[in-house]
Amino acid sequence: MDHGQTTGLTRPTPGDAAADTGPDTGALDDAALGDWSRTDLHERPGVLIRRMHQIHMALFSHECAGEGITPVQYSVLTALYHMGPSEQIAVSRAVGLDRTSTADVMRRLEQRKLVRRRVSATDRRSKITSLTDVGQTLLTRIEASAARAHARTIAPLTPQEQDQLMTHMKKIIAAYEGLERKSG
């Protein structure tokens, strides 16, 4: 793309659904927002975040090879370990998944006998999921491998830069805490 040409892309205006999510950017003028349509793809935050996600997925797959578990499945199992038996919606919120994706992950984990699901005694519409002994054994077995994947993901940074990256990621996530990905 010729960076000197306009693309016809427009920014959301106040009142648009896209403008009404997350922190208020109404006080920012166009110069402060930047012109992302003229920015190289590899300089855009979304592309960089997606690429970091791909890198972490590859590192996790390499470190946990042979276990047949994804980082999302690992996160769900870890959440259940820390939370104990929980409603799927609570697990969904804990790991940042939409309901449909959570139900799919739970189904796959249940097929492998890593979790057990049952209908809630207090609300028949809810399912309570708990970690099985098989799931606990898997978590214990891959803990060091998963830790290596996390460490390798940020290893190119100095310890101070690692702390800064973690702080900045948490800040961005906290700013959009109510914003959920919708499935469908």
trRosetta pair geometry for C-beta under 8 A, 3 or more apart (Angstrom, degrees):
i j d omega theta_ij theta_ji phi_ij phi_ji
1 5 7.2 -122 178 56 85 108
1 7 7.5 -3 -159 -87 139 111
2 5 4.6 67 82 0 104 108
3 38 5.0 85 -162 -166 81 86
3 40 7.8 -38 -86 -59 124 72
6 37 7.1 45 -157 112 58 140
7 37 4.4 -139 22 -175 131 129
7 38 7.9 -159 -16 -61 109 63
9 36 8.0 -81 109 80 147 89
9 37 4.5 174 46 -87 132 134
11 30 7.6 -168 6 -114 151 86
11 33 6.7 37 -113 139 155 159
12 16 4.0 -138 -163 76 101 142
12 17 7.8 -104 -141 63 139 46
12 18 3.9 -155 -73 84 151 107
12 19 3.8 -162 127 -51 120 92
13 16 5.5 100 54 -15 58 113
13 19 6.1 -74 92 -44 19 156
14 19 5.4 -139 -101 134 33 148
14 20 7.9 88 -154 -67 56 81
14 26 5.8 41 -79 -104 121 113
15 19 6.7 22 40 63 35 132
15 20 7.3 23 -137 -50 9 114
16 19 4.3 86 60 5 89 105
16 20 6.9 -169 87 -10 46 90
17 20 5.9 -67 -148 38 31 108
17 21 7.3 28 159 -25 63 106
18 21 6.7 -61 -159 21 32 108
19 25 7.6 -113 -151 51 80 103
19 26 8.0 77 178 -71 113 85
21 176 7.4 41 155 -138 90 99
21 179 5.2 86 -176 -106 111 120
22 25 7.9 22 101 -24 104 102
22 175 6.3 44 -160 134 88 93
22 176 4.6 -22 -108 -101 96 93
22 179 5.8 -6 -64 -45 81 144
23 175 5.0 -28 -43 -179 113 115
23 176 7.5 -76 -17 -67 79 72
24 27 6.8 62 125 -1 102 93
25 28 4.8 -42 -176 27 79 121
25 33 6.7 76 173 -95 128 108
28 32 4.1 -128 -161 92 93 127
28 33 5.2 114 132 -56 124 84
29 32 5.2 95 51 10 65 102
29 33 7.2 -130 102 -4 33 92
30 33 5.7 -58 -145 39 33 110
30 35 7.6 33 171 -69 95 84
31 34 7.8 35 176 -70 30 37
34 39 6.9 24 157 -47 118 135
35 38 4.6 21 117 24 113 111
35 39 6.9 156 96 -29 62 90
36 39 5.1 -54 -146 24 44 121
36 44 6.0 76 -156 -116 104 110
39 43 4.9 -118 172 84 104 115
39 44 5.7 128 105 -69 122 87
40 43 4.5 79 66 5 88 110
40 44 7.6 -150 94 -22 48 85
41 44 5.8 -52 -158 13 39 116
41 47 5.1 126 169 -82 79 167
42 47 6.1 -108 -101 116 34 139
42 48 7.3 90 -166 -71 52 84
43 47 8.0 38 45 57 27 127
43 48 7.9 2 -156 -44 13 117
44 47 4.5 77 70 12 97 107
44 48 6.8 -176 86 -8 48 89
45 48 5.7 -63 -145 42 31 110
45 49 6.0 31 160 -21 70 108
46 49 5.8 -54 -143 36 28 110
46 50 6.3 27 157 -17 63 107
47 50 5.8 -55 -147 38 29 110
47 51 6.2 29 154 -19 64 108
48 51 5.6 -54 -145 37 30 112
48 52 6.4 33 154 -19 64 103
49 52 5.7 -52 -148 35 31 111
49 53 6.5 36 150 -21 63 104
50 53 5.5 -53 -153 33 33 116
50 54 6.6 36 149 -20 65 102
51 54 5.5 -48 -150 33 36 113
51 55 6.5 38 150 -20 65 102
52 55 5.5 -52 -149 35 35 114
52 56 6.4 33 153 -17 66 104
52 153 7.4 78 -175 -171 89 105
53 56 5.8 -55 -148 37 31 108
53 57 6.3 34 152 -21 65 106
54 57 5.6 -53 -147 35 31 113
54 58 6.4 29 155 -18 65 106
55 58 5.8 -56 -150 36 30 110
55 59 6.3 27 154 -16 65 108
55 153 6.5 127 115 -132 102 80
56 59 5.7 -56 -145 40 33 110
56 60 6.0 34 156 -21 67 107
56 71 6.8 45 132 -78 103 162
56 149 6.8 88 -165 162 71 100
56 150 7.9 29 -144 -104 108 47
56 153 4.6 21 -100 -110 90 131
57 60 5.8 -55 -146 37 27 111
57 61 6.2 29 155 -20 63 107
57 70 7.8 -11 -142 -158 94 87
57 71 6.1 -107 -108 -2 66 129
58 61 5.7 -53 -146 37 29 112
58 62 6.3 30 154 -19 63 107
59 62 5.7 -55 -148 37 30 112
59 63 6.1 23 157 -13 66 110
59 149 4.6 141 125 -146 96 81
59 152 4.9 -170 -159 91 139 125
59 153 5.7 -162 52 -68 157 78
60 63 5.9 -60 -143 42 28 106
60 64 5.8 -9 169 14 67 116
60 70 7.6 66 118 -167 133 44
60 71 4.7 11 152 -67 175 103
60 74 7.4 -138 -167 13 130 151
60 146 6.8 23 -136 -126 92 67
60 149 4.1 74 -90 -163 59 156
61 64 6.6 -71 -130 56 20 86
61 65 6.5 57 157 -77 59 74
61 70 8.0 -9 -82 -118 87 59
62 65 6.0 -14 -157 -40 27 109
62 149 7.5 149 60 -101 83 99
63 145 4.3 155 153 -178 95 85
63 146 6.8 154 112 -77 130 28
63 148 4.9 177 -133 82 139 110
63 149 4.3 -136 27 -59 148 96
63 152 7.3 180 -55 14 131 139
64 67 4.8 -61 170 34 91 128
64 69 5.9 -72 149 62 138 96
64 74 7.4 -114 -90 -70 170 139
64 142 5.2 38 -124 -151 106 127
64 145 4.8 129 -81 129 68 132
64 146 6.3 33 -66 -70 122 72
64 149 6.9 -33 -19 -39 98 139
67 138 6.8 121 -161 -158 116 102
67 141 7.4 164 -108 105 125 117
67 142 5.5 23 -90 -79 168 134
67 145 7.8 160 -14 79 142 156
68 112 7.9 -178 104 -112 122 147
69 73 4.8 -129 -163 87 83 127
69 74 5.5 98 144 -58 120 88
69 77 7.8 -29 -157 -2 138 141
69 138 7.0 129 -54 169 149 130
69 142 6.9 -118 50 -19 142 175
70 73 4.6 96 52 8 78 101
70 74 6.9 -137 96 -4 42 88
71 74 5.4 -54 -146 38 33 116
71 75 6.3 38 153 -23 66 103
71 149 7.7 -144 -94 128 108 149
72 75 5.5 -51 -149 33 33 113
72 76 6.5 33 152 -19 64 102
72 95 7.0 104 -154 160 72 135
72 97 7.0 88 -157 -78 117 129
72 101 7.8 -77 -177 161 149 116
72 105 6.0 -111 131 -108 111 139
73 76 5.7 -51 -149 34 34 112
73 77 6.4 32 153 -16 65 105
73 105 5.9 -167 -92 -159 71 105
73 108 7.0 -82 -101 97 123 121
73 109 6.1 164 -148 -76 102 106
73 114 7.9 53 178 90 111 160
74 77 5.8 -55 -147 39 31 110
74 78 6.2 31 154 -19 65 109
74 139 7.9 133 -147 -111 74 77
74 142 7.1 -102 -117 106 118 137
74 146 5.8 170 -171 -113 148 138
75 78 5.7 -56 -145 39 29 112
75 79 6.2 33 154 -22 65 105
75 95 4.5 119 135 -133 120 122
76 79 5.7 -51 -147 34 30 112
76 80 6.5 27 154 -16 63 105
76 91 6.0 52 -143 175 83 122
76 95 5.8 -51 -77 -34 62 164
76 97 7.9 -11 -77 -1 104 146
76 102 7.5 150 -108 -140 125 77
76 105 5.4 164 -40 139 159 134
76 106 7.2 -146 -176 -75 149 67
76 109 6.6 -127 101 -46 135 155
76 115 7.8 -57 135 -51 113 146
77 80 5.8 -56 -149 38 31 110
77 81 6.4 38 150 -25 64 104
77 109 7.0 -177 -69 -135 93 140
77 114 6.3 -57 -98 159 119 123
77 115 7.4 -137 -101 -59 76 105
77 131 6.3 92 -154 -112 73 112
77 135 5.5 -158 -136 -175 112 108
77 138 7.0 -72 -160 89 162 113
77 139 5.4 -163 141 -76 123 110
78 81 5.4 -49 -150 30 34 117
78 82 6.5 22 156 -9 65 106
78 139 6.7 146 -82 -132 65 122
79 82 6.1 -64 -150 43 30 103
79 83 5.6 6 162 -1 70 120
79 86 7.6 -77 137 41 98 153
79 91 5.3 127 112 -140 137 80
79 94 4.4 126 -142 113 133 138
79 95 5.4 -96 -39 -50 147 103
80 83 6.0 -62 -123 52 27 97
80 84 7.4 -25 -177 153 57 1
80 85 7.7 28 -157 -94 92 30
80 86 6.5 -141 -115 24 70 111
80 91 6.5 3 -67 -109 83 124
80 115 6.5 -141 -91 -111 176 114
80 129 6.3 -82 -108 117 128 100
80 130 6.5 145 -172 -150 119 31
80 131 4.4 145 122 -49 120 98
80 135 7.3 -14 86 141 137 147
81 131 5.6 44 -75 -40 63 163
81 136 7.0 127 -106 -109 103 77
81 139 5.9 137 -67 -155 144 172
83 86 4.6 5 127 -49 129 140
83 90 6.7 164 -174 130 153 121
83 91 7.0 -157 52 -88 156 76
83 94 6.6 -98 -49 -74 142 164
84 130 7.2 -15 172 -124 54 93
85 128 5.2 32 170 170 105 109
85 129 6.9 179 -150 85 64 33
85 130 3.9 -28 -96 -82 88 105
86 90 4.5 -109 176 78 116 127
86 91 5.3 133 98 -49 125 91
86 94 8.0 19 139 -9 164 141
86 128 6.8 168 87 -150 15 71
86 129 6.2 -27 65 58 68 80
86 130 7.7 130 13 -82 58 59
87 90 4.8 94 62 2 82 102
87 91 7.4 -155 95 -2 44 85
87 120 6.7 3 -99 -73 98 132
87 126 5.0 -37 -133 -174 113 125
87 127 7.0 118 -146 73 62 45
87 128 6.0 -47 -83 -96 52 62
87 129 7.7 85 -154 13 12 82
88 91 5.5 -56 -150 39 39 111
88 92 6.0 48 149 -28 69 104
88 99 7.4 82 125 -144 113 77
88 102 5.5 136 176 134 101 125
88 103 6.5 47 180 -81 152 69
88 106 6.1 -52 -118 -50 117 157
88 117 7.8 19 -63 -128 111 119
88 126 7.2 -170 23 -163 88 76
88 127 5.2 33 -21 69 116 96
88 129 5.8 79 -78 -12 75 121
89 92 5.3 -47 -146 32 33 120
89 93 6.5 33 155 -17 64 102
89 99 6.8 -13 -102 -105 77 99
89 102 7.9 130 -94 91 33 163
89 126 7.3 -69 1 -130 109 105
90 93 5.9 -53 -150 37 31 108
90 94 6.3 34 151 -23 64 108
91 94 5.5 -55 -147 35 33 115
91 95 6.4 2 165 5 68 109
91 102 6.2 140 96 -155 100 126
91 106 7.7 106 86 -75 150 114
91 129 6.3 -27 -23 56 151 130
92 95 6.9 -79 -149 48 20 87
92 97 5.0 -102 -147 74 70 86
92 98 7.0 -13 -165 158 119 10
92 99 5.8 -4 -123 -91 161 52
92 101 7.9 123 -131 72 98 85
92 102 4.0 -67 -92 -57 96 159
93 96 7.5 30 -169 -73 29 37
95 102 7.7 140 60 -102 116 102
96 181 7.7 65 165 12 80 111
97 101 4.5 -124 -174 90 110 117
97 102 4.6 138 103 -61 126 87
97 105 7.0 -45 -163 3 172 140
97 181 7.7 -54 -153 59 32 116
98 101 5.0 86 58 15 79 104
98 102 6.9 -147 93 -9 37 92
98 180 6.6 118 -96 162 80 103
98 181 5.1 -100 -48 94 109 84
98 182 6.1 112 -118 -140 140 21
98 183 4.1 171 110 -31 147 97
99 102 5.7 -60 -147 37 29 112
99 103 6.3 29 157 -20 66 105
99 183 6.8 -119 55 16 68 127
100 103 5.8 -53 -150 34 30 111
100 104 6.5 29 152 -17 63 106
100 183 3.7 -123 36 88 128 166
100 184 7.3 142 -6 -54 155 63
101 104 5.6 -56 -150 37 33 112
101 105 6.3 33 153 -18 68 105
101 183 6.0 -178 -25 -81 86 132
102 105 5.7 -53 -146 37 32 110
102 106 6.2 33 154 -20 65 107
103 106 5.7 -54 -146 37 30 113
103 107 6.4 35 153 -24 63 104
104 107 5.7 -51 -149 31 30 113
104 108 6.6 28 154 -15 63 105
105 108 5.9 -58 -152 38 32 110
105 109 6.2 27 153 -16 67 109
106 109 5.7 -58 -145 41 30 109
106 110 6.0 33 155 -22 66 108
106 115 6.3 -81 -150 82 73 148
106 117 6.2 74 167 -67 119 136
106 127 7.6 120 151 105 159 139
106 129 5.7 -101 -136 -99 122 148
107 110 5.7 -56 -147 36 27 112
107 111 6.5 33 152 -23 62 103
108 111 5.7 -50 -151 30 32 114
108 112 6.8 18 154 -6 62 107
109 112 5.9 -64 -153 45 34 105
109 114 4.4 -84 -171 67 85 112
109 115 4.4 41 124 12 117 111
109 135 7.1 45 -178 -102 110 122
110 113 7.3 35 -176 -81 37 29
110 114 7.4 -96 -71 50 24 70
110 115 5.4 -61 -76 75 67 87
110 116 7.0 104 -124 -108 90 26
110 117 5.6 -45 -92 0 138 108
112 134 7.6 -157 135 126 78 132
113 132 5.9 -70 163 64 71 164
113 134 4.9 40 117 52 98 157
113 135 7.7 -144 125 -42 54 84
114 131 7.3 -39 159 -146 68 68
114 132 6.1 -168 -179 38 19 106
114 134 5.7 -105 -98 103 48 98
114 135 3.7 99 -174 -89 69 93
114 138 6.1 -35 -123 23 112 147
115 129 5.2 6 174 -174 129 103
115 130 6.6 155 -159 78 78 35
115 131 6.0 -50 -106 -104 74 39
115 132 6.1 -166 -105 -10 16 92
115 135 5.6 63 -62 -66 57 153
116 129 7.1 157 79 -153 43 55
116 130 5.3 -17 58 61 93 88
116 132 5.3 104 -27 -69 97 99
117 127 4.9 7 -172 175 110 122
117 128 7.0 154 -153 78 58 44
117 129 4.9 -22 -97 -98 81 78
118 127 6.8 153 76 -156 27 74
118 128 5.4 -21 65 59 82 93
119 124 5.6 11 176 -144 124 61
119 126 7.4 113 -162 82 58 51
119 127 6.1 -53 -101 -104 43 65
119 128 7.6 39 132 14 9 85
120 123 4.6 7 89 56 136 70
120 124 6.8 -137 65 -79 79 22
120 125 7.7 -22 39 59 116 46
120 126 4.0 17 -4 81 137 101
120 127 6.7 -133 -28 -94 84 13
120 128 5.2 113 -86 -32 74 100
122 126 7.8 -7 74 48 78 127
123 126 4.3 49 92 11 109 112
131 135 4.3 -134 -163 94 81 133
131 136 5.6 99 144 -57 119 82
131 139 7.6 -13 -157 -16 139 138
132 135 4.6 104 49 5 71 101
132 136 7.0 -129 99 -3 41 86
133 136 5.5 -51 -146 37 34 114
133 137 6.3 38 153 -22 65 104
134 137 5.7 -52 -149 34 30 113
134 138 6.6 32 151 -19 62 104
135 138 5.7 -52 -150 34 33 112
135 139 6.4 35 152 -19 65 104
136 139 5.7 -51 -149 34 32 113
136 140 6.4 32 153 -18 64 106
137 140 5.8 -55 -150 37 31 112
137 141 6.2 31 153 -21 65 110
138 141 5.6 -58 -146 37 30 112
138 142 6.3 0 166 3 67 111
139 142 6.7 -74 -142 48 23 89
139 143 6.3 50 158 -62 63 92
140 143 6.0 -28 -149 -16 27 118
142 145 4.7 -63 -161 49 70 116
142 146 5.4 71 139 -26 93 101
143 146 6.0 -58 -145 38 26 107
143 147 6.3 27 156 -19 63 108
144 147 5.6 -53 -146 37 31 114
144 148 6.5 36 152 -22 64 102
145 148 5.7 -51 -152 32 32 112
145 149 6.7 35 149 -21 63 101
146 149 5.5 -49 -153 31 36 114
146 150 6.7 36 150 -17 65 101
147 150 5.7 -52 -151 36 35 111
147 151 6.2 32 152 -16 67 108
148 151 5.6 -57 -143 42 32 110
148 152 5.9 32 157 -21 68 108
149 152 5.8 -54 -141 37 27 109
149 153 6.5 39 154 -32 61 101
150 153 5.8 -50 -156 21 30 117
150 154 7.4 -7 161 11 61 102
151 154 6.9 -81 -159 51 30 85
151 155 6.0 57 148 -65 68 97
152 155 5.1 -27 -140 -11 36 128
154 157 5.3 -44 177 32 80 116
154 162 4.8 96 151 -122 131 99
154 165 6.3 -174 -131 71 122 149
154 166 7.9 -2 -108 -51 162 94
157 161 3.6 -132 -173 99 107 118
157 162 4.7 148 98 -60 122 71
157 165 6.2 -95 -93 -15 176 136
158 161 4.6 93 48 9 76 103
158 162 7.0 -132 93 -9 39 86
159 162 5.5 -50 -147 31 32 116
159 163 6.6 33 154 -17 64 102
160 163 5.8 -53 -153 35 33 111
160 164 6.4 32 150 -18 65 107
161 164 5.4 -53 -145 39 35 114
161 165 6.2 40 154 -23 67 103
162 165 5.8 -51 -147 34 29 111
162 166 6.5 27 155 -16 63 106
163 166 5.8 -57 -149 38 30 110
163 167 6.2 31 153 -20 65 108
164 167 5.6 -55 -146 38 31 113
164 168 6.2 26 158 -16 67 108
165 168 5.9 -59 -145 40 28 107
165 169 6.2 27 157 -18 65 107
166 169 5.9 -54 -144 37 29 109
166 170 6.3 28 157 -17 63 108
167 170 5.9 -59 -150 38 27 110
167 171 6.3 30 152 -23 64 107
168 171 5.5 -50 -146 33 33 115
168 172 6.5 32 157 -17 65 103
169 172 5.9 -56 -151 36 32 108
169 173 6.3 29 153 -16 66 109
170 173 5.7 -57 -145 40 31 111
170 174 6.1 33 156 -21 67 108
171 174 5.8 -54 -145 36 27 111
171 175 6.5 31 154 -24 61 105
172 175 5.7 -54 -152 30 31 114
172 176 6.9 -2 159 8 64 108
173 176 6.5 -79 -153 52 30 89
173 177 6.9 68 148 -80 65 67
174 177 5.6 -2 -155 -52 38 108
176 179 4.2 -43 178 28 95 125
